Amino acid sequence: MIRINIADDLGDNVISTGVVLSVKNKFPGEKIQIDTEHPSLFEHFENVSILKNNVINYDIDLTNYFRSEDHQNELPKSLYVHAIELAQNQFCSNLNLYKPKIELSDKELNWAKNELAKYDKPVIWMQIKSGSKNKDWNNKGWNELENKLSKRYHVLRLSSDDYSPRESLAITKEAFGGITLDSFLLHGSYSVGAKNVIVLLGSSRKEVVGYPGQKVISVNNSCKYAPCGLHKKKSEKNCYFDNFKCMNAIESKMIMEEIRKW
């Protein structure tokens, strides 16, 4: 039995699927138990069950994996790579690198197709809120972008609409495209193979949080500190300024230019 403790955030759980897959590959047939606040993200993982009670000792504890990542490192690593290396060091066993992956059932994908079929235009999804204010884009920008898109597309704001995490993932998979911050659906959309994903970044390094195939929009020359990575703890000051220069430098026309390429 291998016991894995996973951090609370949805994005952390998505990243941690790579660790679970690596452990499964290393120890085929071994039963794995995980301690998570989001058990639905681990559905359809064979030989993986959810711990019902906290335990004192874990074989792998990923709750601090992000805080040990240095965003100013000259050679930054993808978060999923760092998480697997952390697990490898704790478990004292070599693990192969696996990217985050969440399996969606045919039933879930058919539900998403039917949900999107309600609209008479191609659907573009948005995640407009993250877990840290300096990773958020301003409301004026989102509203302006949505007004521009509404002529040709229907926009779903998955941050505020009443969808479960797995429903949101199924929508990202089946929709025409999407726009996300450094948050859950940045990782989640990649884990299900979503297409046409645009990522808005300011304080985050694209080499650390991004994935192949995603289009990153950032204006790091708007701030001499960017990308600073100052969002490791919500209780800490997470910007050198009061107006989040890096994110507010992004303009809706930059996003529209990329969408026209789809």
Buried (B, 14 or more C-beta within 10 A) or exposed (E): EBBBBBBEBBBBBBBBBBBBBBBBEBBEEEEBBBBBEBBBBBBEBEEBEEBEEEEEEBBBBBEEBBEEBEBEEEEBBBBBBBBBBBBBEBBEBEBEBBBBBBEBEEEBBEBBBEBBEEEEBBBBBBBBBBBBEBBBBBEEBBEBBBEBBEEEBBBBEBBEEEBEBBBBBBBBBBBBBBBBBBBBBBBBBBBBEBBBBBBBBBBBBBBBBBBEEBBBBBBBEBBEBBBBBBBBEEEEEBBBEEEBBBBBBBBBEBBEEBBEEE
